[in-house]
Amino acid sequence: MKKYVGYIRVSNKEHDTSIPAQELKLREYVLQHNIDLVEIYVEEKSAFKKSDRKEFKKAMRHLEQDEIQGIVFHKVDRSARNMKDFAILENFFDRKDIRVIEGEFDTSSAQGRFQFRIFCSMAVWYSENLSEEVTTKMTQRLRNGYYPANPPFGYRKGIKGKDKDWKKKYPNHNARYVREIYELYDSGAHTYNSLAAKMRLKGAKNSNGGKFNKRLVERILTNPFYYGQIKWTRRATGKELYFEGNHKPLISKQLFESVKDRREGRTVAKGGYGKLTYSRMFTCKCERYLCPEKPTGRNGKRKHVYLRCHNKNCDFSSIREDHLENLIVNEFEKYQIKPKALEGYKAVINDMNEMVVEENEYMRKELNMRLAQIEKEIARVQKGYLDELFNAKEAKEMRTNLQLERTTLFEKLNKESNALDEALFKTTQDFLETFAKLSSNYKNACIDLKREILEFLFSKHSIQGGNLLLEPKPIVKEITFMSKSTNGWGDNTKSETLSAFKRSFLSLAKFIQENNLSGVIQRLVKEIHYLSTSPLYT
């Protein structure tokens, strides 16, 4: 009995070309023709690349063996998908028996080979034509801003009946992790591994519910999809194409480019020194970032971290990290609230809500008085027009301006009715008390907390001539103003001091509310409170 091998390939789930259907026909054929089918090679998935057809290659290697007389296919188009594969089969015409169940060919004769080649060419034409049509449709979808594949981490597919455009990709519950990963990596304090570990602690999983690893972090940080651009690689040529997506971006292009520069400009091997606190945070007078380094000492060990400027034309050499932290602590002391002022918080916090109510009532009274005046002025304009004191155009212009002012005042009146609450006052008080603890607890903070404190309080961080220059943000300026306005607190004979304190405290509370800083402040308060009370640091 002659020994043959079989080959099955499936590219869709149609019943007549499925794996079980092809295998059944192969086995029926070999029984009818008294053939011993040694092995069947099954290509279960449609391979996009020629090199992906692993089972076809195995079948060809098996066919090379002397004891194998031939190979059996279901159809010509199931045997191969391009001229290169057909050329491989053609090399076996003189040595092996090539059999096709549907449309048998006698490959030992010239006419049979000619027919086989014609059918092969038709099969290749069908495959290539189908590929062109798919590519055309795919390209058009990309030009329209649609991503024709599974959404990346942080996005979901649109849902019919729920989303207006169900073909689009929409942010899901993982979007917050994407934004955080970009911001943390851009700070220079994290590697792929540390970010993956941090996300796992937060409970993040990959899109399939599996482990959040550093490979996923790398894919996130290199995918332009997150700032609104679709990157598509043509499989045939390997050429990368870019299209504007119609999905909602999770980050800005500036942040993506900054992260890209950081990845491509990494000068220190990953994990070389571990996490360094002030990477890409401080600049010198040449406006270049100081690079943290941990040189090896005479004993062969790395003990201290130095921040150096690598600009050859800059006269700044370096500063040791612990010396820099001493300067930072001294800078915090410049913004300290006076101890006597701290004692007064609890004494006046209970009066704050009453004060806000009184202030709102006063403001409402002022607004209502102005609204009444506007109504009288509108009436005077109307009367002046009737008395021919001004023409219709002038009367219309004055009446329009008064009506616009009235609308604005009504909107302001509605806003002022929303008084500040006790929770905001408590957040403000906690923040001031925490700010007073910064100088004594800053050095014990972790790397992430140190960076967060500096970035939250100061907009510019620079070292010039050995001096630390920190540009305070508005929140710090508010604290400074409050400290000055309450300088005389504790002297009960000065009632105006109490009033000034209340006003400045209220100003700071409003600033926190208007800039949505409560969430950030509460987190900082919690972490710094732990430092000041933990037995590890006290």
C-alpha positions, 0 to 999 in steps of 0.5 A, a space after each residue: 500500500 502506497 504511503 501518502 501525507 495529507 494537507 488541510 488549510 482553512 481560512 474561514 468557518 464555512 461548512 464545506 471548507 472546514 477542517 472536519 469536512 476536508 478531513 472527511 473527504 481526504 479519508 474517504 478518498 484514500 479508502 477508495 484508492 487503497 492509499 495509506 494516509 500516514 499523517 494529515 497536516 492541518 493549517 488551522 488559521 489563515 496565515 497572513 505571511 508566507 513564512 507563517 505556513 508552518 504546517 505546509 513546510 512540515 508537509 513538504 519536508 515529510 514528502 521529501 522522505 523516500 517512503 512517502 509516494 505522494 500528497 493529497 489535497 482537497 482542492 487546488 486553492 487549499 494546496 497553496 496560496 501563492 506562486 512560490 508555494 506552487 513552485 515548491 510543489 512543481 519540483 515534486 512532479 517528476 518524483 512524487 504523486 500530487 493528488 487533488 480530490 476535487 478536479 483530479 490532475 495527472 501530474 505525470 503528464 504534460 497536459 495534467 501539469 498544464 491544467 494544474 498550473 492554470 488552476 494554480 494561477 487562478 487560485 493565486 489571482 483569487 487570493 491576491 484580488 481578495 487581498 487588494 479588496 480587503 486592503 482598499 476597504 481597510 485603508 478607507 476605514 483608516 482614512 475615516 478615522 476608524 481603527 480596524 482591529 481590537 482596541 488597545 488597552 484603555 479602550 473598548 469597542 463601540 456597542 450597537 444601540 448604546 453608542 452613537 457611532 458603534 464603529 468607534 473605539 471608546 475609553 473604558 475604566 482602564 483609561 486612567 491607568 494609561 494617563 498615569 503611566 505616561 505622567 509617571 514615566 515622563 517624571 523620570 522616576 520610573 522604569 517599565 518594571 516599576 510602572 508595571 508593579 505600581 499598576 498591579 498594586 492598584 489592581 490593574 489587569 491587561 485587556 484579557 484580565 491577565 497580569 499587567 507586565 512591563 511588555 504592556 507598559 512598553 506597548 502603551 508608551 509607544 502607541 500613538 493611538 493614545 494621543 489620537 493617531 492610528 499607526 498601521 503597518 502594511 504586512 506586504 511591504 512593512 511600511 508604517 502609515 499614520 492616520 488621524 483617528 476619530 476616537 477620544 485621545 487620553 493624552 496630549 501629543 506633547 506628553 507623548 513626544 516628551 515620553 518618546 524623547 525620554 525613551 530614546 534619549 536614555 543614557 543610563 542602562 535600565 535599572 543601572 542606579 535604580 530609581 533616582 529622585 530628581 531625574 529631569 526635574 532641576 535645571 541649571 542656568 543653561 536651562 538644561 536638566 541636571 542628570 542624577 548620577 551615582 559614581 563609584 567611590 574609591 572603595 568600589 561602592 556607589 554611596 552618593 547621588 550627584 546632579 550634574 550638568 553635561 553642558 561643556 559650556 556651563 560653569 556649573 559642575 554638580 551638587 550632591 542630592 542630600 545637600 540639595 534636599 537641605 536647600 529644599 527644606 530651608 526653602 519650605 521654612 520660608 513659607 511656614 505659617 507662624 505657630 501662633 497662627 496655627 493655634 488660631 485655626 480651631 478657634 475660628 473654623 466654627 465661625 467660617 460657615 456663618 461668615 460665608 453665609 453673611 458674606 453671601 447675604 451681603 453680596 446678594 443684597 448688593 446684586 439685588 440693589 444693582 438689579 433694581 437700578 437696572 430696571 429703573 434705567 431701562 424704564 428711563 431709556 424707554 421714557 427718554 425715547 418717547 420724549 425724543 431725547 435720543 433716537 431708536 438706534 441709541 435707545 436700542 443699544 442702551 437697552 441691550 447693554 442693560 439687559 446683558 448686565 442684568 443677565 450676568 448679574 442673575 447668573 452671578 446671583 445663582 453662583 453666590 447662593 452656593 456657600 462653601 461647606 465645612 468639608 472644604 474648610 477642613 481640607 484647607 485647615 489640614 493642608 495648612 497644618 500639613 504644610 507646616 510639617 513639610 520641612 521636618 518630614 520631607 527627607 523621609 518621604 518616598 521618591 514619588 511623594 517628594 516629586 509630587 510635593 515639588 511639582 504641586 507647590 512649585 512651577 520651576 525648579 532651578 539651581 544657579 550658582 549653588 543657590 536653589 530657585 523655586 518658583 512658587 505656584 499660586 497655592 503657595 503664594 496664597 499661603 504666603 499672603 495668609 501668613 503675612 496677614 495673620 502676623 499678629 495672631 494671638 494678640 486678643 486686643 487686635 480684633 482686626 487681626 482676627 478679621 484679616 485671618 478669616 478673610 485670608 483663610 476664606 481666600 485660600 479655601 476659595 482658591 482650592 475650590 475653584 482650582 479643584 485641588 481638594 483631591 490632590 491635597 487630601 492625598 498629600 495630607 494623608 501621606 505626610 500625616 503617616 510620615 509624621 506619626 509613623 514610629 519608623 520616622 518619629 
